[in-house]
Amino acid sequence: MLARTGLLATCETPALVLDERRMQRNIDRLRKRLAPHRVTLRPHIKTPKSIDVARRVLTNGNGPVTVSTLKEAEELFAAGVTDILYAVGIAPNKLERVQSLRAQGGDLAVILDSVDQAKAVAAVSRTAPIPALIEIDSDGHRAGVKPGDPQIEAIGRALVDGGAILRGVMTHCGGSYGAQGDAELEAFAEQERLAVVTAAQRLRSAGLPCPVVSVGSSPTAHFARNLAGVTEVRAGVFVFFDLVMAGIGVCALDDIAISVLTTVIGHEPTKNWVIVDAGWMALSRDRGTQGQAVDQGYGLVCDADGVPFPHLIVSQVNQEHGIVSVRPGSDAPMPDLPIGMLLRILPNHACATAAQFDAYRVLQADGTSLATWPRFRGW
């Protein structure tokens, strides 16, 4: 391990470090978990935003994949990925861009949850049909139509009668991120499944097509016991995991595959602070563990080999400064962290932290080399 992470001494800080071995272990774990259910894994690329990561997580070279921005869709399509679901409610002003990618050969599908959106998609589909999935609200967390709402059929009719393609239904049980323990996570997974299967049955009973029944979140993907009626599972943060996922019991700390490399740049002995060069521009302001049993501040502090100091967190952040301190309630001493020492910070939210960087510094699986994998950003 020391020889491997000694490679990081060549990096300027702050830097986004990716442990390829941990990442691959996470990918293999979910594939193995889903295999008995005979569902398709449609991984979400919103977390890594990287072609190099996509090549490792996709079932095959052309997909399927889920994206959260059209920028992601365009980057992936340029790399040869064609089966793409844009899983954010479609804005009418983006439909021309959707059609452009489809005209080049990309099978890009959109999602929606209103008749107005369906009519907008249908209007553009007069020249070339666009496939759409109806978003179902499985937990009151965000967007979507309730599974028993007759609006589902009205949206489906507006698509089909208008010349668009009704590809199916999808949902995201984001409420699962607030679950605690196996029983709650399993219950959220079943709630998610039941909602989307019920919606699919409504469409079929109305004589409308529903070939795709899609569920997705990293917690429910790992804790679903029954996926009857589901055709595909979407998940994204599982590739890297983070402190929020560890806090609800989806992963362990040593499953977290990304961290922020930072350097000690100062001390405030009277306050028992150590100052590092990773502030909120590097770590993000995400405080996703604040409501959990263990509050990890702005990130859990590790040594350069990725071994956590259980009692050290980043307790405060400025734009380019992070303040490392002993966790509240702990009587552990502050260890000796001299100026110039490298530390690694495990993130609360992998998506938010990774978004701050243009590239990963990758500790490669061969254990002897450090690579750079670009990330793409924007919308």
C-alpha positions in Angstrom: 0.0 0.0 0.0 2.8 2.4 0.9 4.5 2.0 -2.4 1.3 2.4 -4.2 0.1 5.5 -2.6 3.6 7.0 -2.5 2.8 7.8 -6.1 0.6 10.6 -4.8 3.6 12.6 -3.7 3.9 13.7 -7.4 0.4 15.4 -7.3 -0.3 19.0 -6.7 -3.1 19.5 -4.2 -6.0 19.5 -3.9 -6.4 16.6 -6.3 -9.2 14.1 -6.8 -7.9 10.6 -6.1 -9.6 7.4 -7.5 -8.7 4.0 -6.2 -9.3 1.7 -9.3 -9.3 -1.5 -7.3 -12.0 -0.3 -4.9 -14.1 1.1 -7.8 -13.9 -2.3 -9.7 -14.9 -4.1 -6.5 -17.9 -1.9 -6.1 -19.0 -2.5 -9.8 -18.5 -6.2 -9.5 -20.6 -6.3 -6.2 -23.6 -4.7 -7.8 -23.5 -6.8 -10.9 -23.3 -9.9 -8.8 -26.2 -8.6 -6.6 -28.5 -8.0 -9.6 -27.6 -11.1 -11.7 -30.2 -13.5 -10.1 -33.0 -11.0 -10.8 -32.2 -11.0 -14.6 -32.6 -7.3 -14.9 -30.5 -4.9 -17.0 -28.1 -2.6 -15.2 -28.3 0.9 -16.7 -25.6 2.7 -14.7 -25.9 6.4 -14.0 -22.9 8.4 -15.2 -23.8 11.6 -13.3 -21.3 10.7 -10.5 -18.2 9.9 -12.5 -18.7 12.0 -15.6 -15.8 10.1 -17.2 -15.4 8.0 -20.3 -12.7 5.9 -18.6 -15.1 5.0 -15.8 -18.0 4.5 -18.2 -15.9 1.9 -20.1 -15.5 -0.1 -16.9 -19.1 0.1 -15.6 -21.1 -0.4 -18.9 -22.3 -3.9 -19.8 -21.0 -3.4 -23.3 -19.5 -0.6 -25.4 -22.8 1.0 -26.5 -24.6 1.1 -23.2 -27.1 1.1 -21.7 -26.4 4.2 -19.6 -28.2 6.9 -17.7 -27.3 10.6 -17.7 -28.4 13.7 -15.9 -27.3 16.3 -18.5 -27.2 16.5 -22.3 -23.5 17.3 -22.0 -23.0 13.8 -20.5 -25.1 12.3 -23.3 -23.1 14.0 -26.0 -19.7 13.1 -24.5 -20.8 9.4 -24.2 -22.2 9.3 -27.7 -18.9 10.7 -29.1 -17.2 7.8 -27.3 -19.5 5.2 -29.0 -22.3 4.9 -26.4 -25.7 4.9 -28.1 -28.3 3.6 -25.7 -28.8 6.6 -23.4 -31.6 7.7 -21.0 -31.7 11.4 -20.1 -33.2 11.0 -16.6 -34.2 14.6 -15.8 -37.6 15.9 -16.7 -37.3 17.2 -20.2 -37.4 21.0 -20.8 -39.0 21.9 -24.2 -36.0 24.1 -25.1 -33.7 21.1 -25.0 -35.7 19.0 -27.5 -33.8 20.4 -30.5 -30.6 19.2 -29.0 -32.1 15.8 -28.2 -33.2 15.5 -31.9 -29.7 16.5 -33.0 -28.1 13.6 -31.1 -30.8 11.2 -32.3 -30.3 12.2 -35.9 -26.6 11.2 -35.6 -27.6 7.7 -34.5 -28.0 8.0 -30.7 -31.0 6.2 -29.1 -31.6 9.0 -26.6 -34.8 8.7 -24.5 -36.2 11.4 -22.3 -38.5 11.4 -19.2 -41.5 13.5 -18.3 -44.4 13.7 -15.9 -47.0 16.0 -17.4 -49.3 16.2 -20.4 -47.7 19.6 -21.4 -44.3 18.0 -21.6 -45.8 15.1 -23.6 -47.3 17.5 -26.1 -44.0 19.3 -26.5 -42.2 16.0 -27.2 -45.0 14.9 -29.6 -44.8 18.2 -31.5 -41.1 17.7 -32.1 -41.7 14.1 -33.0 -43.6 15.0 -36.1 -40.2 15.0 -38.0 -38.7 12.0 -36.1 -40.2 10.2 -33.1 -38.6 10.7 -29.7 -38.9 7.9 -27.1 -40.1 9.0 -23.6 -40.6 7.3 -20.2 -43.2 8.6 -17.7 -41.6 9.5 -14.4 -43.4 7.9 -11.4 -43.3 9.4 -7.9 -42.6 6.4 -5.6 -41.9 8.3 -2.4 -42.9 12.0 -2.5 -39.3 12.9 -2.7 -39.1 14.9 -5.9 -40.9 14.7 -9.3 -43.2 12.3 -11.0 -46.8 11.2 -11.2 -48.3 9.1 -8.4 -48.7 5.5 -9.5 -52.5 5.5 -9.2 -53.1 8.8 -10.9 -55.2 8.7 -14.1 -52.8 11.4 -15.4 -50.5 8.5 -16.3 -52.8 7.3 -19.1 -53.4 10.9 -20.2 -49.6 11.4 -20.6 -49.3 8.1 -22.4 -52.1 9.0 -24.8 -50.6 12.4 -25.6 -47.3 10.8 -26.5 -48.7 7.9 -28.6 -51.4 10.0 -30.4 -49.0 12.8 -31.0 -46.5 10.5 -32.8 -43.9 10.1 -30.0 -42.8 6.8 -28.6 -44.0 5.7 -25.2 -41.1 3.6 -24.0 -42.3 2.9 -20.5 -42.1 4.1 -16.9 -39.3 4.9 -14.5 -38.8 6.1 -10.9 -36.1 7.1 -8.5 -36.7 6.4 -4.8 -34.5 9.2 -3.5 -36.1 8.9 -0.1 -34.0 5.8 0.4 -31.0 8.1 1.2 -32.7 8.8 4.5 -33.2 5.1 5.5 -31.4 3.4 8.3 -30.6 -0.3 8.4 -31.4 -3.3 6.2 -35.1 -3.4 7.0 -35.8 0.2 6.0 -33.7 -0.1 2.9 -35.5 -3.3 1.8 -38.8 -1.5 2.4 -37.9 1.4 0.2 -36.8 -1.0 -2.5 -40.1 -2.7 -2.5 -42.0 0.6 -2.3 -40.1 1.7 -5.4 -40.8 -1.5 -7.3 -44.5 -1.6 -6.4 -45.0 2.0 -7.5 -43.5 1.6 -11.0 -45.0 -1.9 -11.6 -48.5 -0.5 -10.7 -48.0 2.4 -13.1 -46.9 0.0 -15.9 -50.1 -2.1 -15.3 -52.2 1.0 -15.6 -50.7 1.8 -19.0 -51.1 -1.8 -20.3 -54.7 -2.0 -19.1 -55.4 1.1 -21.1 -54.0 -0.5 -24.2 -50.8 1.5 -24.1 -47.3 0.1 -24.5 -44.9 -0.2 -21.6 -41.8 -2.3 -22.5 -39.5 -0.6 -20.0 -40.1 -0.6 -16.2 -37.1 1.1 -14.7 -36.2 1.6 -11.0 -33.1 3.2 -9.5 -31.0 4.4 -6.6 -27.9 2.9 -5.2 -29.5 2.0 -1.8 -32.5 0.2 -3.3 -30.4 -1.5 -6.0 -28.3 -3.1 -3.2 -31.3 -4.0 -1.0 -34.0 -5.1 -3.4 -35.2 -8.6 -2.6 -37.9 -8.7 -5.3 -37.7 -7.2 -8.7 -40.6 -8.9 -10.3 -42.0 -6.8 -13.1 -38.9 -4.6 -13.3 -36.8 -4.6 -16.5 -33.9 -2.4 -15.6 -32.1 -0.9 -12.6 -30.4 2.4 -12.5 -27.7 3.4 -10.0 -24.8 5.8 -10.0 -22.9 6.6 -6.8 -22.3 2.9 -6.2 -19.2 3.1 -8.4 -17.5 5.3 -5.9 -19.7 5.3 -2.8 -19.3 8.0 -0.1 -19.9 8.8 3.5 -23.6 9.2 3.1 -23.8 5.7 1.7 -21.6 4.4 4.5 -23.8 6.2 7.0 -27.0 4.4 6.0 -25.3 1.0 5.8 -25.0 0.5 2.0 -21.2 0.3 2.1 -18.2 0.3 4.4 -15.6 3.1 4.7 -13.0 1.0 2.8 -15.4 0.8 -0.1 -15.2 4.5 -0.8 -13.2 4.8 -4.0 -12.6 8.6 -4.2 -11.0 11.0 -1.9 -9.5 14.5 -2.0 -5.8 14.7 -1.6 -4.8 17.7 0.4 -1.7 19.2 2.0 -1.2 20.5 5.6 -0.5 24.2 5.3 -0.9 25.6 8.8 -1.7 25.1 12.5 -3.7 27.0 15.1 -2.5 25.3 18.3 -4.7 27.4 20.6 -7.8 26.1 18.7 -6.4 22.6 18.1 -6.8 23.2 14.4 -4.8 21.9 11.4 -5.3 23.9 8.2 -5.2 22.2 4.8 -5.4 23.5 1.2 -8.8 21.8 0.4 -11.7 24.2 1.1 -15.3 24.1 -0.2 -14.0 24.6 -3.8 -12.4 21.1 -3.5 -14.7 19.3 -1.0 -18.0 21.0 -1.8 -20.3 22.4 0.8 -22.4 19.2 1.0 -23.3 18.3 4.5 -25.2 15.1 3.7 -24.1 13.3 6.9 -25.3 16.1 9.2 -28.6 14.4 9.9 -27.1 10.9 10.3 -26.0 9.2 13.5 -22.4 10.1 12.8 -21.8 13.7 11.4 -18.7 13.6 9.3 -18.5 17.4 8.9 -17.2 18.3 5.5 -15.3 15.0 5.2 -13.5 12.3 7.1 -9.7 12.7 7.4 -7.4 9.9 6.3 -3.6 9.6 6.0 -2.0 9.5 2.6 -2.6 5.7 2.4 -6.3 6.2 2.8 -6.5 4.9 6.4 -9.0 7.0 8.4 -8.2 8.9 11.6 -11.6 8.1 13.1 -11.6 11.1 15.4 -10.6 13.7 12.7 -13.0 15.5 10.4 -12.9 18.7 8.3 -15.1 20.8 10.6 -15.1 24.1 8.7 -14.3 25.2 5.1 -13.5 28.5 3.4 -13.0 28.7 -0.3 -9.5 27.3 -0.4 -8.9 26.4 3.3 -10.2 23.5 5.2 -10.0 23.2 9.0 -9.2 19.8 10.4 -10.2 19.3 14.0 -11.0 16.5 16.5 -14.6 15.3 16.2 -17.0 16.9 18.7 -17.4 14.7 21.7 -14.1 13.0 21.2 -11.3 13.3 23.8 -8.7 11.9 21.3 -5.6 14.0 20.9 -4.7 15.8 17.7 -2.0 13.7 16.0 1.2 15.3 14.7 0.4 16.5 11.2 3.4 18.6 10.1 3.4 21.2 7.4 3.6 19.6 4.0 2.0 16.3 5.1 -0.4 14.8 2.6 -3.9 13.8 3.8 -6.9 12.4 2.0 -10.5 13.4 2.7 -13.4 11.0 2.2 -16.4 12.9 0.7 -19.9 13.2 2.1 -21.4 13.2 -1.4 -19.2 11.7 -4.2 -21.2 13.5 -7.0 -20.7 17.0 -5.4 -17.1 16.5 -4.6 -16.1 15.0 -7.9 -17.9 17.9 -9.7 -15.2 20.3 -8.5 -12.4 18.6 -10.5 -11.4 18.3 -14.2 -9.7 14.9 -13.8 -9.1 11.9 -11.5 -5.6 10.9 -10.3 -6.0 7.2 -10.5 -4.2 4.7 -8.3 -4.4 1.9 -10.9 -5.3 -1.6 -10.2 -1.8 -2.9 -11.1 -0.6 -1.2 -8.0 2.5 0.4 -9.7 1.2 3.4 -11.6 -0.7 6.6 -11.4 -2.9 7.6 -14.3 -5.0 10.7 -15.2 -8.6 10.2 -16.3 -10.4 13.3 -17.6 -13.8 14.3 -16.4 -16.4 16.3 -18.3 -18.4 19.1 -16.8 -21.3 21.4 -17.7 -24.8 21.0 -19.1 
